[in-house]
Amino acid sequence: MKRKKQKYKTLGTPLALTFALLLVLLNACKSSESQQEAATEDPWKELENIRAQIKAPTFPDRDFPITAYGAVEGGEVKNTEAFQKAIQACHEAGGGRVVVPAGTFLTGAIHLKSNVNLHLQDEATILFSRDTADYLPVVFTRWEGMELMNYSPFIYAYEQENIAITGNGTLDGNANNEYWWPWCGAKRYGWEEGTPKQTTDRNQLHEQNHQEQDPRTRIYGAGHYLRPQFVQPYKCKNVLISGVKMINSPMWNLNPVLCENVTIEKVRIVSLGPNNDGCDPESSKNVLIKDCYFDTGDDCIAIKSGRNHDGRRINKPSENIIIEGCEMKEGHGGVVIGSEISGGARNIYALNLTMDSPNLDRVLRIKTSSRRGGVIENIFMKDVKVGTYKEAAVKCNMFYEEPGEHMPTIRNVLVENLQVEDGGKYAVLVKAYEESPVENLRLVNCTINGVDEPLQVDHVQNMTFRNVIINKQAYELEKPVASKK
């Protein structure tokens, strides 16, 4: 006992200091845990911090009318060179607006450069050529989440800063059942037996992705049939797209890839062709999509981060995305995460939305697979009013397309204040792996009427319903749940 007392007496001061430090660390850990719990309870507190990081670029007060560089109105003369000259002059002068006046101006690909705002005045239309040669030479791009050299997107920028497309004019992709759309291979979009379609090229690109072939040696373009995107800024910073109307896209409409600080506001997209997604932020950070209108042939908004090997190789999630004040009509889903989501997605906020169409399949859709992999987390939806939809208000699906060896993760999904007048088949639909259940799926203050079947859920860990009414019946869940398949 004496030896023991002497030992503690000798080491008393250092031990006291150690215990004090341990106490501080313990309290810090408790504080950190409390903050995490608070964030879980109210994730909306972080919304304004993210919003503060997103700032639209501004431009010098200088105008460069395309007509001063040879552009001719009327939709008959190609003005590709005039656009190029005006953009180059604006860029070299230190920036400003490249102005498209009232009228219709036909062109091929438009490549934006740093500090250039492509501005469409009222009644201005940029009409894009149907000649595939006008989108050559090939550029480095992504197609369905895979990198390659392909036809240029109609409006494209690579590694540029401070770029914009603004004004109340129209971007007309000029695609229909005779041009661009038939390449998808669907007869309802004009494809006929014996005519070209994308299947062979798509399969080859998948194989090149699987083999991890150098993307710059994956050369498509002339003689191939992978439709280009409408607007694609690639590896750009400080992007603004505001006010314009977009119609008749060949494929995806707005597709910022590996971009940072993106504002998309008051854009109206009406394009009902194949794969005509409205807005697809891909592996991009700090994105605001606000006060837009979507009436699309595919997902209204689909957040992506690369397909399979390319997505994992680049390993860049889509993160810090705010979707606010938008209206969705037709589309496979209103707010969608996936399916090209191998790089993951996190911190997605969707609020103050309106949706209503018998042809809108889902309100919130998360789609992935064990071939995709990736972590999808912190998905928050609030204050959404829905007239009707087809399949599910909330759908999480881990079996979208073929399986593989990369188990996906879906966790921390909150839907709050969702009001549905006349729902479709399900209120909530979950298809997950037993070894990777959907974690922390919460519905709070939601009313969903008119559904055929309230829930079809297989593997969920910690599913919570608070003040949820489905078909006028209250559903309260406060514990781990795994419903029948």
Secondary structure, 3 states (H helix, E strand, C coil): CHHHHHHHHHCHHHHHHHHHHHHHHHHHHHHHHHHHHHHHHCHHHHHHHHHHCCCCCCCCCCEEEHHHHCCCCCCCCECHHHHHHHHHHHHHCCCEEEEECCEEEEECCEECCCCEEEEECCCEEEEECCCHHHHCCCEEEEECCEEEEECCCCEEEECCEEEEEEECCEEECCCECCCEHHHHCCHHHCCCCCCCCCHHHHHHHHHHHHCCCCHHHCECCCCCCCCCCCEEEECCEEEEEECCEEECCCCCCECCECCEEEEEECCEEEECCCCCCCECCECCEEEEEECCEEEECCCCEEEECECHHHHHHHCCCEEEEEEECCEECCEEEEEEECCCECCCEEEEEEEEEEECCCCEEEEEEEECCCCCCCEEEEEEEEEEEEEECCCEEEEEECCCCCCCCCCCEEEEEEEEEEEEEECCCEEEEEECECCECEEEEEEEEEEECCCCEEEEECCEEEEEEEEEEECCEEEEEEECCCCCC
